[in-house]
Structures are given as structure tokens and as C-alpha cells.
């Protein structure tokens, strides 16, 4: 694969060297030629000095034959403009942009450009480490829109189908742990004593999901 990266900061340089070590062809763009020093002496990919949303610069980096494009500079505007140019002008199929402003990230996700909202994601990860150990969240996606939480199930749910838990809570069961082993649920799976259930939900759902799971199901005892 040929991959073009815009931004040779810590993230961009690390991404470039990792991709190259996996046998990919890499071209990295940055306005500051001194930034390429971060790549180290072993980097054999292409370095292009210039703005990552400039057509001439992107052509020099091989954007016309690129299989993927990553915009990871320190500027939201530069990242999203270059990502849109790569997607809309050059038709690159795999495009991702790092965005610091989570509100902008949501907008660009709707435009079909995957984003990594680093500030919000990092804040949630820090909270995960700082909050008490019974904090139910165990994972969050890069846009910080969807979280995986561990459910504390009321004993009356034992024997109920997992699909019933999904219907009652509105969440989606990602997997369960039974006898120390992770399992993917099927339509016929039922809750057993000792199961640990991990579900996917958005922030506006989590409190309700946890409350319903901790309560006996309708008709239960």
C-alpha cells in the first residue's frame, strides 16, 4: 500500500515509521522541513515539504496512487481540509483525520470522514484511571461517541435471553465472559449465573442501561 501522511509531529512520525516497518510505501508531508528529523535515519520513505492540502504538494507525495491518507497535523482546519481534498479531489478510499475539537469531529464523521477526537478520547481515558475501580466503562471508540460498559445484572435476569436484555436496555451486547472465557452471544444465548456482560451504548443511554440491568425484568421477581 502507498500511504500519504500529513503532519510529521510525534503522531505522524510514529505512524510513518510503523507503517514503513510493515512493508508499506509511505510519503509524509509537513510545512517545516526540520520536522522530518523525527523520522530517524532508518526511514526510507518520501518526505515532502509544503502544505498538506496543496494540490501540487499532494501530487508530489503520490496522492494519485495512494491507498490511504492520514491527516495528523496540529491544526484541525488543516487536517480536515487536506482530508477532504484527498477524499473528494483524488478519490482516496481510506481517509482519517485527527481532530481536537470533538464537536467538529462529529460533523465530519457525518460527512463520511473518520476522525480521531484526541482530546475527548484522552480525557475519557484519564477519567477511567482516576475514577473508582467500579467505574463500568471499559472502552471508548476514537470519536468518543460509543462506550463499552460492564453491566451489573440483577439476579432475576438469569435464565432470560440476552436478546431480552438488549430489547429492554436498547444497548447492544458486545460479548460476555463465562467461566473466565470470552464469548460472542447468539440469538439463543441466555444469561447464566456468574456471566459478565459487556454492552455498547452512547453516553445518553448509559445511565438508563445500567439502571434497567440492575433491576428485575418486567414479570421477574
C-alpha positions in Angstrom: 0.0 0.0 0.0 1.1 3.6 -0.6 0.1 5.8 2.3 0.3 9.6 2.5 0.6 11.3 5.9 0.1 15.0 6.5 1.9 16.2 9.6 5.3 15.0 10.9 4.9 15.6 14.6 5.1 12.8 17.2 2.0 11.1 15.9 2.8 11.5 12.2 6.4 10.4 12.5 5.5 7.4 14.7 2.7 6.4 12.3 5.1 6.7 9.3 7.8 4.6 10.7 5.3 1.9 11.9 3.7 1.8 8.5 7.0 1.5 6.7 8.2 -1.3 9.0 5.1 -3.2 7.9 6.2 -3.1 4.3 4.1 -0.1 3.1 5.2 2.7 0.9 5.0 6.0 2.9 5.2 9.7 1.9 4.9 12.3 4.7 4.2 16.0 4.3 5.0 18.8 6.6 5.4 22.6 6.3 8.5 22.5 8.4 11.4 20.5 6.8 13.1 20.2 10.2 10.1 18.1 11.4 11.4 15.2 9.3 14.3 14.7 11.7 11.8 12.9 13.9 11.7 10.1 11.4 15.2 9.0 12.2 17.9 7.7 9.9 16.3 4.4 9.1 13.2 5.9 7.4 13.4 5.4 3.7 10.1 6.8 2.7 9.4 10.1 0.9 9.4 13.5 2.7 7.7 16.5 1.1 7.9 20.0 2.5 4.7 22.0 2.0 1.0 22.4 3.0 -0.8 19.1 3.2 -3.9 20.5 1.4 -1.9 22.0 -1.5 -2.6 20.0 -4.7 0.9 20.3 -6.1 2.4 19.1 -2.7 0.0 16.1 -2.6 0.8 15.1 -6.2 4.4 15.1 -5.3 3.6 12.8 -2.4 1.9 10.4 -4.7 -1.7 11.1 -3.7 -3.0 9.9 -7.1 -1.8 6.3 -6.3 -2.4 6.5 -2.6 -4.4 3.7 -0.9 -4.9 5.7 2.3 -4.4 9.2 3.7 -3.9 10.3 7.3 -4.1 14.0 8.4 -2.4 14.3 11.8 -1.0 17.8 12.0 -1.6 20.1 15.0 -4.3 22.1 13.2 -8.0 21.0 12.9 -8.6 23.1 9.9 -5.6 21.9 8.0 -6.4 18.3 8.9 -10.0 18.4 7.7 -9.3 20.4 4.6 -6.5 18.0 3.5 -8.7 15.0 4.3 -11.5 16.4 2.2 -9.1 17.1 -0.7 -7.7 13.6 -0.5 -11.2 12.1 -0.4 -13.1 14.4 -2.8 -10.5 15.5 -5.3 -8.3 12.5 -5.5 -10.7 9.7 -4.6 -8.6 8.1 -1.8 -10.8 5.5 -0.3 -9.3 5.3 3.2 -9.0 8.7 4.8 -8.8 9.6 8.5 -8.2 13.0 10.3 -7.2 13.8 13.8 -9.5 16.4 15.3 -9.0 18.1 18.6 -12.5 19.7 18.7 -14.9 16.9 19.4 -17.9 18.9 18.1 -16.2 19.3 14.8 -15.3 15.6 14.8 -19.0 14.7 14.9 -19.8 16.9 11.9 -17.0 15.4 9.8 -18.0 11.9 10.7 -21.4 12.7 9.2 -19.6 13.8 6.0 -18.1 10.3 5.8 -14.6 11.2 7.0 -13.5 9.1 10.0 -11.9 11.2 12.7 -10.0 10.6 15.9 -11.1 13.2 18.5 -7.9 13.0 20.6 -8.8 15.5 23.4 -12.1 14.0 24.3 -10.8 10.4 24.0 -7.8 11.2 26.1 -10.0 12.9 28.8 -12.2 9.8 29.0 -9.2 7.5 29.3 -7.8 9.7 32.1 -11.2 9.6 33.9 -11.2 5.9 33.6 -7.9 5.7 35.5 -8.9 8.4 38.1 -12.4 7.2 39.0 -13.2 4.4 41.5 -12.5 0.9 40.3 -16.2 0.1 39.9 -16.5 2.6 37.0 -18.3 0.5 34.4 -16.8 1.9 31.3 -14.0 -0.4 29.9 -13.6 1.0 26.3 -14.5 4.0 24.2 -14.2 4.5 20.4 -11.8 7.0 19.0 -14.6 9.6 18.3 -15.7 9.2 21.9 -19.3 8.6 20.8 -19.7 4.9 21.8 -18.6 3.3 25.1 -18.4 -0.3 26.2 -19.6 -0.8 29.7 -19.8 -3.8 32.0 -23.4 -4.4 33.2 -24.2 -5.3 36.8 -27.1 -7.7 36.2 -30.0 -8.3 38.7 -30.2 -12.0 39.6 -33.7 -12.1 38.1 -32.2 -11.8 34.6 -30.7 -15.3 35.0 -32.4 -17.6 32.5 -33.5 -14.7 30.3 -32.3 -14.5 26.7 -29.6 -12.0 26.0 -31.8 -10.6 23.3 -34.3 -9.6 26.0 -31.5 -7.6 27.8 -30.8 -5.8 24.6 -34.5 -5.1 23.9 -35.0 -3.8 27.5 -32.0 -1.6 27.6 -31.6 -0.5 24.0 -27.9 -1.4 24.2 -26.0 -4.0 22.1 -24.2 -6.8 23.8 -20.6 -6.9 22.5 -19.5 -10.0 24.3 -19.8 -11.9 27.6 -17.4 -13.6 29.8 -18.4 -17.1 31.2 -16.2 -19.3 33.3 -13.3 -17.0 32.5 -13.7 -17.2 28.7 -14.9 -14.5 26.3 -17.9 -15.5 24.2 -19.9 -13.9 21.4 -23.6 -14.2 22.1 -26.1 -15.9 19.8 -29.8 -15.4 19.4 -30.4 -18.4 21.7 -27.9 -17.4 24.4 -29.4 -16.9 27.9 -27.9 -15.2 31.0 -26.3 -17.6 33.4 -25.2 -17.1 36.9 -21.7 -15.6 37.0 -21.9 -14.1 33.5 -20.1 -10.8 32.9 -21.9 -8.8 30.2 -20.3 -6.0 28.2 -22.5 -3.8 26.1 -22.1 -0.9 23.7 -24.1 2.3 24.3 -23.9 6.0 23.7 -23.4 8.5 26.6 -27.1 9.5 26.7 -28.1 5.8 27.1 -25.6 4.6 29.7 -27.3 5.7 32.9 -30.6 4.2 31.7 -29.0 1.0 30.6 -27.2 0.4 33.9 -30.4 1.2 35.8 -32.6 -1.3 33.8 -30.0 -4.1 34.0 -29.7 -3.7 37.8 -33.5 -4.0 38.2 -35.6 -7.2 37.8 -37.1 -7.6 34.4 -40.8 -7.0 33.9 -42.6 -10.0 35.2 -39.5 -11.0 37.2 -39.3 -11.5 41.0 
